[in-house]
């Protein structure tokens, strides 16, 4: 049985934070156009004012906010971001290529309501260079994970994963390209299920 349409006022309000091209943000945004999607993207924010994803969000009619983190302490910048998220009415936060380590106070303020996508099969390969590390280790698969955000980097409970086979001639870039396809499928589906489960 198909999910029923979700009226606008009943949809969860999700803010997305990005630092770059915003392809996962775009996947979330386009998924939200479906009648049965349980969320709307109500803000896209970035620590990089020239992030390409901001232009895409604006073209799709999504409010955007950006501010460089340079010259600010982590706590000061995160307080600025937090104020914008709360002013937008966001109920949930989706990190989508947001390349900032978050302060404990910020994580605590959104505990249980903030998700992140990471390009590895956690708990393997937290941090950067995940695809090369999987190849160097001789793994049969790389992949991606959606997890809850906690104070420890890439350490929160994993909600969903998609394994992606590593081919004999793969390099980090070729593997990353296929993992990105998987990310675009996994994030909207996992966010939707998470919100539906939260709301009963």
FIKOLZA-1660 file (N, C-alpha, C; in steps of 0.1 Angstrom, whole numbers, plus 5000, padded with zeros to 4 digits):
% residues 200
   i   px   py   pz ch aa at
   1 5008 4988 5000  A  X  N
   1 5000 5000 5000  A  X CA
   1 5009 5012 5000  A  X  C
   2 5006 5022 4991  A  X  N
   2 5015 5034 4990  A  X CA
   2 5012 5043 5002  A  X  C
   3 5022 5050 5005  A  X  N
   3 5021 5061 5016  A  X CA
   3 5011 5071 5011  A  X  C
   4 5003 5076 5020  A  X  N
   4 4994 5087 5017  A  X CA
   4 5001 5100 5015  A  X  C
   5 4995 5109 5007  A  X  N
   5 5001 5123 5006  A  X CA
   5 5002 5129 5020  A  X  C
   6 5012 5137 5022  A  X  N
   6 5014 5144 5035  A  X CA
   6 5012 5159 5032  A  X  C
   7 5002 5165 5038  A  X  N
   7 4999 5179 5036  A  X CA
   7 5011 5187 5042  A  X  C
   8 5013 5199 5035  A  X  N
   8 5024 5208 5038  A  X CA
   8 5025 5211 5053  A  X  C
   9 5014 5214 5060  A  X  N
   9 5015 5219 5074  A  X CA
   9 5019 5207 5083  A  X  C
  10 5017 5195 5078  A  X  N
  10 5020 5183 5086  A  X CA
  10 5034 5177 5084  A  X  C
  11 5041 5183 5074  A  X  N
  11 5054 5178 5071  A  X CA
  11 5064 5184 5081  A  X  C
  12 5074 5175 5084  A  X  N
  12 5085 5180 5093  A  X CA
  12 5093 5190 5086  A  X  C
  13 5098 5200 5093  A  X  N
  13 5106 5210 5088  A  X CA
  13 5121 5207 5090  A  X  C
  14 5128 5205 5079  A  X  N
  14 5142 5201 5079  A  X CA
  14 5151 5212 5073  A  X  C
  15 5162 5215 5081  A  X  N
  15 5172 5224 5076  A  X CA
  15 5184 5215 5072  A  X  C
  16 5190 5219 5061  A  X  N
  16 5202 5212 5056  A  X CA
  16 5214 5221 5056  A  X  C
  17 5225 5215 5061  A  X  N
  17 5238 5223 5062  A  X CA
  17 5248 5216 5052  A  X  C
  18 5254 5225 5044  A  X  N
  18 5263 5220 5033  A  X CA
  18 5276 5229 5034  A  X  C
  19 5286 5224 5027  A  X  N
  19 5298 5232 5025  A  X CA
  19 5303 5232 5010  A  X  C
  20 5296 5225 5001  A  X  N
  20 5301 5225 4988  A  X CA
  20 5290 5224 4978  A  X  C
  21 5291 5214 4969  A  X  N
  21 5281 5213 4957  A  X CA
  21 5267 5210 4961  A  X  C
  22 5265 5204 4972  A  X  N
  22 5252 5201 4977  A  X CA
  22 5244 5190 4970  A  X  C
  23 5251 5180 4965  A  X  N
  23 5243 5170 4957  A  X CA
  23 5234 5162 4966  A  X  C
  24 5238 5159 4979  A  X  N
  24 5230 5152 4988  A  X CA
  24 5218 5161 4992  A  X  C
  25 5221 5174 4994  A  X  N
  25 5210 5183 4997  A  X CA
  25 5200 5183 4985  A  X  C
  26 5205 5183 4973  A  X  N
  26 5196 5182 4961  A  X CA
  26 5188 5170 4961  A  X  C
  27 5194 5158 4965  A  X  N
  27 5186 5146 4966  A  X CA
  27 5175 5147 4976  A  X  C
  28 5178 5153 4987  A  X  N
  28 5167 5155 4998  A  X CA
  28 5157 5164 4993  A  X  C
  29 5161 5175 4986  A  X  N
  29 5152 5185 4981  A  X CA
  29 5142 5179 4971  A  X  C
  30 5147 5172 4961  A  X  N
  30 5139 5166 4951  A  X CA
  30 5130 5155 4956  A  X  C
  31 5135 5148 4966  A  X  N
  31 5126 5138 4972  A  X CA
  31 5114 5144 4979  A  X  C
  32 5116 5156 4984  A  X  N
  32 5106 5163 4992  A  X CA
  32 5095 5168 4982  A  X  C
  33 5097 5168 4969  A  X  N
  33 5086 5171 4960  A  X CA
  33 5076 5161 4958  A  X  C
  34 5079 5148 4963  A  X  N
  34 5069 5137 4962  A  X CA
  34 5058 5140 4972  A  X  C
  35 5046 5136 4967  A  X  N
  35 5034 5139 4975  A  X CA
  35 5034 5131 4989  A  X  C
  36 5041 5120 4990  A  X  N
  36 5041 5112 5002  A  X CA
  36 5053 5114 5011  A  X  C
  37 5061 5124 5007  A  X  N
  37 5073 5127 5015  A  X CA
  37 5069 5134 5028  A  X  C
  38 5075 5129 5040  A  X  N
  38 5070 5135 5053  A  X CA
  38 5078 5147 5057  A  X  C
  39 5086 5153 5049  A  X  N
  39 5094 5165 5053  A  X CA
  39 5094 5175 5041  A  X  C
  40 5097 5187 5045  A  X  N
  40 5100 5198 5036  A  X CA
  40 5114 5204 5040  A  X  C
  41 5122 5208 5030  A  X  N
  41 5134 5215 5033  A  X CA
  41 5130 5230 5034  A  X  C
  42 5133 5235 5046  A  X  N
  42 5129 5249 5048  A  X CA
  42 5141 5259 5049  A  X  C
  43 5153 5254 5049  A  X  N
  43 5165 5262 5049  A  X CA
  43 5177 5254 5045  A  X  C
  44 5185 5260 5037  A  X  N
  44 5198 5254 5034  A  X CA
  44 5209 5264 5038  A  X  C
  45 5218 5260 5047  A  X  N
  45 5228 5269 5053  A  X CA
  45 5242 5264 5049  A  X  C
  46 5251 5273 5050  A  X  N
  46 5265 5269 5047  A  X CA
  46 5275 5278 5054  A  X  C
  47 5287 5272 5057  A  X  N
  47 5298 5279 5062  A  X CA
  47 5307 5285 5051  A  X  C
  48 5303 5283 5039  A  X  N
  48 5310 5288 5027  A  X CA
  48 5300 5296 5018  A  X  C
  49 5301 5309 5018  A  X  N
  49 5291 5317 5011  A  X CA
  49 5291 5314 4996  A  X  C
  50 5302 5309 4990  A  X  N
  50 5303 5306 4976  A  X CA
  50 5300 5291 4973  A  X  C
  51 5294 5284 4983  A  X  N
  51 5291 5270 4980  A  X CA
  51 5281 5269 4969  A  X  C
  52 5283 5260 4959  A  X  N
  52 5275 5259 4947  A  X CA
  52 5261 5254 4951  A  X  C
  53 5259 5247 4961  A  X  N
  53 5246 5242 4965  A  X CA
  53 5237 5253 4969  A  X  C
  54 5242 5264 4974  A  X  N
  54 5233 5275 4978  A  X CA
  54 5225 5280 4966  A  X  C
  55 5232 5281 4954  A  X  N
  55 5225 5286 4942  A  X CA
  55 5214 5277 4938  A  X  C
  56 5217 5264 4938  A  X  N
  56 5207 5254 4935  A  X CA
  56 5194 5255 4944  A  X  C
  57 5197 5256 4957  A  X  N
  57 5186 5257 4967  A  X CA
  57 5178 5270 4964  A  X  C
  58 5185 5281 4962  A  X  N
  58 5178 5294 4959  A  X CA
  58 5169 5293 4946  A  X  C
  59 5175 5286 4936  A  X  N
  59 5167 5284 4923  A  X CA
  59 5155 5276 4925  A  X  C
  60 5155 5267 4935  A  X  N
  60 5143 5259 4938  A  X CA
  60 5134 5265 4948  A  X  C
  61 5137 5278 4952  A  X  N
  61 5128 5285 4961  A  X CA
  61 5130 5282 4976  A  X  C
  62 5142 5276 4979  A  X  N
  62 5144 5273 4993  A  X CA
  62 5152 5285 4999  A  X  C
  63 5148 5290 5011  A  X  N
  63 5156 5300 5017  A  X CA
  63 5170 5295 5020  A  X  C
  64 5180 5304 5018  A  X  N
  64 5194 5300 5021  A  X CA
  64 5200 5310 5031  A  X  C
  65 5210 5306 5038  A  X  N
  65 5218 5314 5047  A  X CA
  65 5233 5309 5046  A  X  C
  66 5242 5319 5046  A  X  N
  66 5256 5315 5047  A  X CA
  66 5264 5325 5054  A  X  C
  67 5275 5321 5060  A  X  N
  67 5284 5329 5067  A  X CA
  67 5297 5322 5069  A  X  C
  68 5308 5329 5065  A  X  N
  68 5321 5322 5067  A  X CA
  68 5325 5320 5081  A  X  C
  69 5330 5308 5084  A  X  N
  69 5335 5306 5098  A  X CA
  69 5348 5312 5101  A  X  C
  70 5355 5317 5091  A  X  N
  70 5368 5322 5093  A  X CA
  70 5368 5334 5103  A  X  C
  71 5378 5334 5112  A  X  N
  71 5379 5345 5122  A  X CA
  71 5370 5343 5134  A  X  C
  72 5362 5332 5134  A  X  N
  72 5353 5330 5146  A  X CA
  72 5357 5318 5153  A  X  C
  73 5355 5317 5166  A  X  N
  73 5357 5305 5174  A  X CA
  73 5346 5295 5170  A  X  C
  74 5349 5282 5172  A  X  N
  74 5339 5272 5169  A  X CA
  74 5326 5274 5176  A  X  C
  75 5327 5278 5189  A  X  N
  75 5314 5280 5197  A  X CA
  75 5307 5292 5191  A  X  C
  76 5314 5303 5188  A  X  N
  76 5307 5315 5183  A  X CA
  76 5300 5312 5169  A  X  C
  77 5307 5305 5161  A  X  N
  77 5301 5302 5148  A  X CA
  77 5289 5293 5149  A  X  C
  78 5291 5282 5157  A  X  N
  78 5279 5273 5159  A  X CA
  78 5267 5280 5165  A  X  C
  79 5270 5289 5174  A  X  N
  79 5259 5297 5180  A  X CA
  79 5251 5305 5169  A  X  C
  80 5259 5310 5160  A  X  N
  80 5253 5318 5149  A  X CA
  80 5244 5309 5140  A  X  C
  81 5250 5297 5137  A  X  N
  81 5242 5287 5129  A  X CA
  81 5229 5283 5137  A  X  C
  82 5231 5280 5149  A  X  N
  82 5220 5275 5157  A  X CA
  82 5209 5286 5158  A  X  C
  83 5212 5298 5159  A  X  N
  83 5202 5309 5159  A  X CA
  83 5194 5309 5145  A  X  C
  84 5201 5307 5134  A  X  N
  84 5195 5307 5121  A  X CA
  84 5185 5295 5120  A  X  C
  85 5190 5283 5125  A  X  N
  85 5182 5271 5124  A  X CA
  85 5169 5273 5132  A  X  C
  86 5170 5279 5144  A  X  N
  86 5158 5280 5152  A  X CA
  86 5149 5291 5147  A  X  C
  87 5155 5301 5141  A  X  N
  87 5146 5312 5135  A  X CA
  87 5138 5307 5123  A  X  C
  88 5144 5297 5116  A  X  N
  88 5137 5291 5105  A  X CA
  88 5126 5282 5108  A  X  C
  89 5125 5278 5121  A  X  N
  89 5115 5268 5125  A  X CA
  89 5119 5254 5123  A  X  C
  90 5132 5251 5120  A  X  N
  90 5136 5238 5118  A  X CA
  90 5133 5228 5130  A  X  C
  91 5128 5216 5126  A  X  N
  91 5127 5206 5137  A  X CA
  91 5138 5196 5136  A  X  C
  92 5144 5194 5124  A  X  N
  92 5155 5185 5122  A  X CA
  92 5166 5191 5114  A  X  C
  93 5178 5186 5116  A  X  N
  93 5189 5191 5108  A  X CA
  93 5195 5179 5101  A  X  C
  94 5198 5181 5088  A  X  N
  94 5205 5171 5080  A  X CA
  94 5218 5176 5075  A  X  C
  95 5229 5170 5079  A  X  N
  95 5242 5174 5074  A  X CA
  95 5245 5167 5061  A  X  C
  96 5248 5175 5051  A  X  N
  96 5250 5169 5038  A  X CA
  96 5263 5175 5032  A  X  C
  97 5274 5169 5035  A  X  N
  97 5287 5174 5031  A  X CA
  97 5290 5187 5038  A  X  C
  98 5287 5187 5051  A  X  N
  98 5290 5199 5059  A  X CA
  98 5303 5196 5066  A  X  C
  99 5314 5202 5061  A  X  N
  99 5327 5199 5065  A  X CA
  99 5332 5207 5077  A  X  C
 100 5325 5206 5088  A  X  N
 100 5328 5213 5100  A  X CA
 100 5326 5203 5112  A  X  C
 101 5336 5203 5121  A  X  N
 101 5334 5196 5133  A  X CA
 101 5326 5204 5142  A  X  C
 102 5315 5199 5148  A  X  N
 102 5305 5207 5155  A  X CA
 102 5309 5207 5170  A  X  C
 103 5306 5219 5176  A  X  N
 103 5308 5220 5190  A  X CA
 103 5298 5211 5198  A  X  C
 104 5303 5208 5211  A  X  N
 104 5294 5199 5219  A  X CA
 104 5281 5206 5222  A  X  C
 105 5281 5219 5224  A  X  N
 105 5269 5226 5227  A  X CA
 105 5259 5226 5216  A  X  C
 106 5264 5227 5204  A  X  N
 106 5255 5226 5192  A  X CA
 106 5249 5212 5190  A  X  C
 107 5258 5202 5192  A  X  N
 107 5253 5188 5191  A  X CA
 107 5242 5185 5202  A  X  C
 108 5245 5190 5214  A  X  N
 108 5236 5188 5225  A  X CA
 108 5222 5194 5222  A  X  C
 109 5223 5206 5216  A  X  N
 109 5210 5213 5213  A  X CA
 109 5201 5207 5203  A  X  C
 110 5207 5198 5194  A  X  N
 110 5199 5191 5184  A  X CA
 110 5200 5176 5186  A  X  C
 111 5203 5172 5198  A  X  N
 111 5204 5158 5201  A  X CA
 111 5192 5150 5197  A  X  C
 112 5193 5139 5189  A  X  N
 112 5182 5131 5185  A  X CA
 112 5175 5136 5173  A  X  C
 113 5179 5148 5168  A  X  N
 113 5172 5154 5157  A  X CA
 113 5182 5158 5145  A  X  C
 114 5194 5153 5146  A  X  N
 114 5204 5157 5136  A  X CA
 114 5210 5144 5130  A  X  C
 115 5210 5144 5117  A  X  N
 115 5216 5132 5109  A  X CA
 115 5227 5137 5101  A  X  C
 116 5236 5127 5098  A  X  N
 116 5247 5130 5089  A  X CA
 116 5249 5118 5079  A  X  C
 117 5254 5121 5067  A  X  N
 117 5258 5111 5058  A  X CA
 117 5273 5110 5057  A  X  C
 118 5278 5098 5057  A  X  N
 118 5293 5096 5057  A  X CA
 118 5297 5085 5047  A  X  C
 119 5307 5088 5039  A  X  N
 119 5310 5079 5028  A  X CA
 119 5319 5067 5031  A  X  C
 120 5314 5059 5041  A  X  N
 120 5321 5047 5044  A  X CA
 120 5310 5038 5051  A  X  C
 121 5314 5025 5053  A  X  N
 121 5305 5016 5061  A  X CA
 121 5310 5017 5075  A  X  C
 122 5304 5027 5082  A  X  N
 122 5308 5029 5096  A  X CA
 122 5306 5016 5104  A  X  C
 123 5314 5013 5114  A  X  N
 123 5324 5022 5121  A  X CA
 123 5338 5023 5113  A  X  C
 124 5339 5017 5102  A  X  N
 124 5351 5018 5094  A  X CA
 124 5353 5032 5089  A  X  C
 125 5365 5037 5089  A  X  N
 125 5370 5048 5082  A  X CA
 125 5362 5061 5085  A  X  C
 126 5362 5065 5098  A  X  N
 126 5357 5078 5102  A  X CA
 126 5367 5089 5096  A  X  C
 127 5362 5101 5095  A  X  N
 127 5370 5112 5090  A  X CA
 127 5371 5112 5075  A  X  C
 128 5383 5115 5070  A  X  N
 128 5385 5118 5055  A  X CA
 128 5391 5107 5048  A  X  C
 129 5392 5108 5035  A  X  N
 129 5399 5099 5026  A  X CA
 129 5394 5084 5027  A  X  C
 130 5381 5083 5029  A  X  N
 130 5374 5070 5032  A  X CA
 130 5376 5060 5020  A  X  C
 131 5374 5065 5008  A  X  N
 131 5375 5056 4997  A  X CA
 131 5389 5050 4995  A  X  C
 132 5399 5058 4995  A  X  N
 132 5412 5053 4994  A  X CA
 132 5416 5044 5005  A  X  C
 133 5411 5047 5017  A  X  N
 133 5414 5038 5028  A  X CA
 133 5408 5024 5027  A  X  C
 134 5396 5024 5021  A  X  N
 134 5389 5011 5019  A  X CA
 134 5396 5003 5008  A  X  C
 135 5401 5010 4998  A  X  N
 135 5408 5003 4987  A  X CA
 135 5422 4998 4992  A  X  C
 136 5429 5006 5000  A  X  N
 136 5442 5003 5005  A  X CA
 136 5441 4991 5015  A  X  C
 137 5429 4990 5021  A  X  N
 137 5427 4979 5031  A  X CA
 137 5424 4966 5024  A  X  C
 138 5421 4966 5011  A  X  N
 138 5417 4954 5003  A  X CA
 138 5403 4950 5006  A  X  C
 139 5394 4960 5010  A  X  N
 139 5380 4957 5013  A  X CA
 139 5373 4953 5000  A  X  C
 140 5363 4944 5001  A  X  N
 140 5355 4941 4990  A  X CA
 140 5345 4951 4986  A  X  C
 141 5341 4959 4997  A  X  N
 141 5331 4970 4995  A  X CA
 141 5335 4982 5002  A  X  C
 142 5331 4994 4996  A  X  N
 142 5330 5006 5003  A  X CA
 142 5316 5009 5005  A  X  C
 143 5312 5021 5006  A  X  N
 143 5297 5024 5008  A  X CA
 143 5295 5037 5016  A  X  C
 144 5283 5038 5021  A  X  N
 144 5279 5050 5028  A  X CA
 144 5270 5046 5040  A  X  C
 145 5269 5055 5049  A  X  N
 145 5262 5053 5062  A  X CA
 145 5254 5066 5065  A  X  C
 146 5242 5064 5070  A  X  N
 146 5235 5076 5077  A  X CA
 146 5235 5073 5092  A  X  C
 147 5239 5083 5099  A  X  N
 147 5240 5081 5114  A  X CA
 147 5235 5093 5121  A  X  C
 148 5231 5091 5134  A  X  N
 148 5228 5102 5142  A  X CA
 148 5241 5109 5146  A  X  C
 149 5240 5122 5148  A  X  N
 149 5252 5130 5151  A  X CA
 149 5253 5131 5167  A  X  C
 150 5265 5127 5171  A  X  N
 150 5269 5128 5185  A  X CA
 150 5282 5136 5186  A  X  C
 151 5286 5139 5198  A  X  N
 151 5298 5147 5200  A  X CA
 151 5311 5141 5194  A  X  C
 152 5311 5128 5193  A  X  N
 152 5323 5121 5187  A  X CA
 152 5321 5121 5172  A  X  C
 153 5332 5124 5165  A  X  N
 153 5332 5125 5150  A  X CA
 153 5327 5111 5144  A  X  C
 154 5317 5112 5136  A  X  N
 154 5312 5101 5128  A  X CA
 154 5309 5088 5137  A  X  C
 155 5304 5091 5149  A  X  N
 155 5303 5080 5159  A  X CA
 155 5289 5077 5163  A  X  C
 156 5279 5084 5159  A  X  N
 156 5266 5082 5164  A  X CA
 156 5260 5069 5159  A  X  C
 157 5248 5065 5165  A  X  N
 157 5242 5053 5160  A  X CA
 157 5239 5053 5145  A  X  C
 158 5242 5042 5138  A  X  N
 158 5240 5041 5124  A  X CA
 158 5225 5037 5121  A  X  C
 159 5219 5044 5113  A  X  N
 159 5205 5042 5109  A  X CA
 159 5203 5033 5097  A  X  C
 160 5213 5035 5087  A  X  N
 160 5212 5027 5075  A  X CA
 160 5225 5028 5067  A  X  C
 161 5228 5018 5059  A  X  N
 161 5240 5017 5051  A  X CA
 161 5237 5011 5038  A  X  C
 162 5245 5015 5028  A  X  N
 162 5245 5008 5015  A  X CA
 162 5259 5004 5011  A  X  C
 163 5262 4991 5010  A  X  N
 163 5275 4987 5005  A  X CA
 163 5276 4989 4990  A  X  C
 164 5288 4993 4986  A  X  N
 164 5291 4995 4971  A  X CA
 164 5304 4987 4968  A  X  C
 165 5303 4977 4958  A  X  N
 165 5314 4969 4955  A  X CA
 165 5326 4977 4950  A  X  C
 166 5338 4973 4954  A  X  N
 166 5350 4979 4949  A  X CA
 166 5355 4970 4938  A  X  C
 167 5357 4976 4926  A  X  N
 167 5361 4969 4914  A  X CA
 167 5377 4968 4914  A  X  C
 168 5382 4959 4907  A  X  N
 168 5397 4957 4907  A  X CA
 168 5405 4969 4902  A  X  C
 169 5399 4977 4893  A  X  N
 169 5406 4988 4888  A  X CA
 169 5402 5001 4894  A  X  C
 170 5394 5001 4905  A  X  N
 170 5389 5013 4912  A  X CA
 170 5401 5021 4917  A  X  C
 171 5399 5035 4916  A  X  N
 171 5407 5044 4924  A  X CA
 171 5397 5052 4933  A  X  C
 172 5402 5061 4941  A  X  N
 172 5393 5068 4951  A  X CA
 172 5382 5075 4944  A  X  C
 173 5386 5081 4932  A  X  N
 173 5376 5089 4925  A  X CA
 173 5365 5081 4919  A  X  C
 174 5369 5070 4913  A  X  N
 174 5358 5061 4906  A  X CA
 174 5349 5055 4917  A  X  C
 175 5355 5051 4928  A  X  N
 175 5347 5045 4938  A  X CA
 175 5338 5056 4944  A  X  C
 176 5343 5068 4946  A  X  N
 176 5335 5079 4952  A  X CA
 176 5323 5082 4943  A  X  C
 177 5325 5081 4930  A  X  N
 177 5314 5084 4921  A  X CA
 177 5302 5074 4923  A  X  C
 178 5305 5061 4924  A  X  N
 178 5295 5052 4926  A  X CA
 178 5288 5053 4940  A  X  C
 179 5297 5055 4950  A  X  N
 179 5291 5057 4963  A  X CA
 179 5282 5069 4964  A  X  C
 180 5285 5079 4956  A  X  N
 180 5276 5091 4956  A  X CA
 180 5262 5087 4951  A  X  C
 181 5261 5079 4941  A  X  N
 181 5248 5074 4936  A  X CA
 181 5241 5067 4948  A  X  C
 182 5248 5059 4955  A  X  N
 182 5242 5052 4967  A  X CA
 182 5237 5062 4977  A  X  C
 183 5245 5072 4980  A  X  N
 183 5242 5082 4990  A  X CA
 183 5229 5089 4986  A  X  C
 184 5227 5093 4973  A  X  N
 184 5215 5100 4969  A  X CA
 184 5203 5092 4970  A  X  C
 185 5204 5078 4970  A  X  N
 185 5192 5070 4972  A  X CA
 185 5190 5068 4987  A  X  C
 186 5200 5066 4994  A  X  N
 186 5199 5063 5009  A  X CA
 186 5194 5074 5017  A  X  C
 187 5199 5086 5015  A  X  N
 187 5196 5097 5025  A  X CA
 187 5182 5101 5025  A  X  C
 188 5175 5103 5013  A  X  N
 188 5161 5107 5014  A  X CA
 188 5152 5096 5020  A  X  C
 189 5155 5083 5017  A  X  N
 189 5147 5072 5022  A  X CA
 189 5149 5071 5037  A  X  C
 190 5162 5072 5042  A  X  N
 190 5164 5071 5056  A  X CA
 190 5159 5083 5064  A  X  C
 191 5160 5095 5059  A  X  N
 191 5154 5106 5066  A  X CA
 191 5139 5105 5067  A  X  C
 192 5133 5101 5056  A  X  N
 192 5118 5099 5056  A  X CA
 192 5114 5088 5066  A  X  C
 193 5121 5077 5067  A  X  N
 193 5117 5067 5077  A  X CA
 193 5120 5072 5091  A  X  C
 194 5131 5079 5093  A  X  N
 194 5134 5084 5106  A  X CA
 194 5123 5093 5111  A  X  C
 195 5119 5102 5103  A  X  N
 195 5108 5112 5106  A  X CA
 195 5095 5105 5109  A  X  C
 196 5091 5095 5100  A  X  N
 196 5079 5088 5102  A  X CA
 196 5079 5080 5116  A  X  C
 197 5091 5074 5119  A  X  N
 197 5092 5066 5131  A  X CA
 197 5091 5076 5143  A  X  C
 198 5097 5087 5142  A  X  N
 198 5097 5097 5153  A  X CA
 198 5083 5102 5156  A  X  C
 199 5075 5104 5145  A  X  N
 199 5062 5110 5147  A  X CA
 199 5051 5099 5149  A  X  C
 200 5055 5087 5149  A  X  N
 200 5046 5076 5152  A  X CA
 200 5036 5074 5141  A  X  C
% end
